[in-house]
Amino acid sequence: MIQVRLAAPRRAARITVLVLGAAVLRTLLLPAGDLVSTATFGACLLAISWRERGRSSSEPHWGRGRALAAGLATGAVLLVPVAAMPLSGRAISAFWEWAAIAAVIATLEETAIRGALYQRWTEEAGPAVAIVAGAVVFALIHLPRYGFGAMPPDAAVGLALGGLRALTGRVLPCAVAHTVADWGAWFWA
Amino acid sequence: MMPTRRVGLVALALGLMAAALLHTRSARPLYDGIVVPPEPYRWESPPPNLKAGNKPPLSGEVILPVQNGQVAGGGPQTGDNQVIMFFGPGFFKAPAGAQAVKCTIEPEANPPAAPSGIDIRGNVYRINCVGQPGDGPVTIAAMYHLTMRFPPGAFKEIQYNGGSGWRALPTLRSGGGDPYASVNAPGFGEYAATAPTGAPGDSIVTILGRYLEFYGILAFVIIFGVIAIIQEIRRRRHQQPTTPRKKT
């Protein structure tokens, strides 16, 4: 038990560094094009989640349907202020392919941050620290692409998604809410 | 309610409230993945095949203060981001007595014809700055920066018409396939993206490269997504407890 306690902070910190490292790598690869940088970022997140896949949480969790509804509702609430902006006018016919990519990347971010990273930090320092750590990492990984101005709202969204993870005990609603919020960019950004 | 869930509920509520409060018009949703494609070009006079669904281009306007005859710096742009001006303090000189300067960017409904051998690609924009009150002429002390979006198809350079005919300007095209180009603008007047008449649009290699980039990412996420799902299903199957057999 003592060994587990001592080992956990190192592991939580290591996952945190790995996720941030993936974002740094993505930034460094941006000159090589969106294909290379996004694919590398996605592969890194997948590898992190994969490495931690065996660590299933014993915490009670909501049923799949209820969790899905919570994710959809959270995503809809995140879109409320955005929906006040004028519509972008992008063609719906081109939406689906872009939406598939955005959904996969959003889901990979959630499995890495609200999945692996949240789990490790919860084991070490409790859910409150895990939620805050996830929110900070979430804001930091978006910093290179969207600048400092996007950090406060991204940290707030990260806080909400971390809260959703703790409330439902699942990553699924976080991935759904994140994806719904991303999809809004097509119509309003 | 369990402590973890209570913490979660509080964080969720705080996060949603903070996200709504911190949201501004300039903020955007998260949109991970590849860059969102720009919305379709807004034509003043759309080609016949683009008439349906075309939205009219928007104009831009800004009023800037004047101090000691010098106009403050600024960056007016059209509402649809198709034209963006940028100038520093002192780039423009206001007429005597002006307290402010109004700069406008407007799409031209009836632009002057392009020179022979040149096609105007997209809209012609008229850029002007006048002193207020009185609408006196503003003079240019240093060239300002102008960025224009051009529609899909051929593009070579931005041309300027200050009243004595069109002339080409040294043009810097944005990288990464972005449909924008920039010039150091020498004066107020009309600006247009142009290309030689009959110039081909993007080459097949360029178009294929663009598709390869997009569908390459799509293929990547599908392949890795399927692998991840299969592995997860296999892991869950292995984890399922075996039911004890009844002794007979």
Chai-1 contact restraints between the chains, C-beta under 6 A:
chainA,res_idxA,chainB,res_idxB,connection_type,confidence,min_distance_angstrom,max_distance_angstrom,comment,restraint_id
A,D34,B,I34,contact,1.0,0.0,6.0,A-B,restraint_1
A,L35,B,E213,contact,1.0,0.0,6.0,A-B,restraint_2
A,L35,B,G216,contact,1.0,0.0,6.0,A-B,restraint_3
A,L35,B,I217,contact,1.0,0.0,6.0,A-B,restraint_4
A,T38,B,I34,contact,1.0,0.0,6.0,A-B,restraint_5
A,T38,B,I217,contact,1.0,0.0,6.0,A-B,restraint_6
A,A39,B,F220,contact,1.0,0.0,6.0,A-B,restraint_7
A,L46,B,F224,contact,1.0,0.0,6.0,A-B,restraint_8
A,V77,B,L16,contact,1.0,0.0,6.0,A-B,restraint_9
A,P81,B,A20,contact,1.0,0.0,6.0,A-B,restraint_10
A,P81,B,H23,contact,1.0,0.0,6.0,A-B,restraint_11
A,V82,B,P29,contact,1.0,0.0,6.0,A-B,restraint_12
A,S88,B,E39,contact,1.0,0.0,6.0,A-B,restraint_13
A,G89,B,E39,contact,1.0,0.0,6.0,A-B,restraint_14
A,G89,B,K55,contact,1.0,0.0,6.0,A-B,restraint_15
A,R90,B,E39,contact,1.0,0.0,6.0,A-B,restraint_16
A,E97,B,L218,contact,1.0,0.0,6.0,A-B,restraint_17
A,I101,B,G33,contact,1.0,0.0,6.0,A-B,restraint_18
A,I101,B,I34,contact,1.0,0.0,6.0,A-B,restraint_19
A,I101,B,I217,contact,1.0,0.0,6.0,A-B,restraint_20
A,I101,B,L218,contact,1.0,0.0,6.0,A-B,restraint_21
A,I101,B,V221,contact,1.0,0.0,6.0,A-B,restraint_22
A,A102,B,D32,contact,1.0,0.0,6.0,A-B,restraint_23
A,A102,B,G33,contact,1.0,0.0,6.0,A-B,restraint_24
A,V104,B,V221,contact,1.0,0.0,6.0,A-B,restraint_25
A,V104,B,G225,contact,1.0,0.0,6.0,A-B,restraint_26
A,I105,B,D32,contact,1.0,0.0,6.0,A-B,restraint_27
A,I105,B,G33,contact,1.0,0.0,6.0,A-B,restraint_28
A,A106,B,D32,contact,1.0,0.0,6.0,A-B,restraint_29
A,P127,B,T4,contact,1.0,0.0,6.0,A-B,restraint_30
A,P127,B,V7,contact,1.0,0.0,6.0,A-B,restraint_31
A,A128,B,V7,contact,1.0,0.0,6.0,A-B,restraint_32
A,I131,B,A11,contact,1.0,0.0,6.0,A-B,restraint_33
A,P152,B,L22,contact,1.0,0.0,6.0,A-B,restraint_34
A,P153,B,A19,contact,1.0,0.0,6.0,A-B,restraint_35
A,P153,B,L22,contact,1.0,0.0,6.0,A-B,restraint_36
A,P153,B,H23,contact,1.0,0.0,6.0,A-B,restraint_37
A,P153,B,A27,contact,1.0,0.0,6.0,A-B,restraint_38
A,A156,B,G15,contact,1.0,0.0,6.0,A-B,restraint_39
A,A156,B,A18,contact,1.0,0.0,6.0,A-B,restraint_40
A,A156,B,A19,contact,1.0,0.0,6.0,A-B,restraint_41
A,A156,B,L22,contact,1.0,0.0,6.0,A-B,restraint_42
A,V157,B,A19,contact,1.0,0.0,6.0,A-B,restraint_43
A,L159,B,A11,contact,1.0,0.0,6.0,A-B,restraint_44
A,L159,B,G15,contact,1.0,0.0,6.0,A-B,restraint_45
A,A160,B,L12,contact,1.0,0.0,6.0,A-B,restraint_46
A,A160,B,G15,contact,1.0,0.0,6.0,A-B,restraint_47
A,A160,B,L16,contact,1.0,0.0,6.0,A-B,restraint_48
A,G162,B,A11,contact,1.0,0.0,6.0,A-B,restraint_49
A,G163,B,G8,contact,1.0,0.0,6.0,A-B,restraint_50
A,G163,B,A11,contact,1.0,0.0,6.0,A-B,restraint_51
A,G163,B,L12,contact,1.0,0.0,6.0,A-B,restraint_52
A,G163,B,G15,contact,1.0,0.0,6.0,A-B,restraint_53
A,L164,B,L12,contact,1.0,0.0,6.0,A-B,restraint_54
A,A166,B,T4,contact,1.0,0.0,6.0,A-B,restraint_55
A,A166,B,V7,contact,1.0,0.0,6.0,A-B,restraint_56
A,A166,B,G8,contact,1.0,0.0,6.0,A-B,restraint_57
A,L167,B,R5,contact,1.0,0.0,6.0,A-B,restraint_58
A,L167,B,G8,contact,1.0,0.0,6.0,A-B,restraint_59
A,L167,B,L9,contact,1.0,0.0,6.0,A-B,restraint_60
A,L167,B,L12,contact,1.0,0.0,6.0,A-B,restraint_61
A,A181,B,P29,contact,1.0,0.0,6.0,A-B,restraint_62
A,A181,B,L30,contact,1.0,0.0,6.0,A-B,restraint_63
A,D182,B,L30,contact,1.0,0.0,6.0,A-B,restraint_64
A,D182,B,Y31,contact,1.0,0.0,6.0,A-B,restraint_65
A,D182,B,D32,contact,1.0,0.0,6.0,A-B,restraint_66
A,G184,B,P29,contact,1.0,0.0,6.0,A-B,restraint_67
A,A185,B,P29,contact,1.0,0.0,6.0,A-B,restraint_68
A,A185,B,Y31,contact,1.0,0.0,6.0,A-B,restraint_69
A,A185,B,V36,contact,1.0,0.0,6.0,A-B,restraint_70
A,A189,B,R28,contact,1.0,0.0,6.0,A-B,restraint_71
A,A189,B,P29,contact,1.0,0.0,6.0,A-B,restraint_72
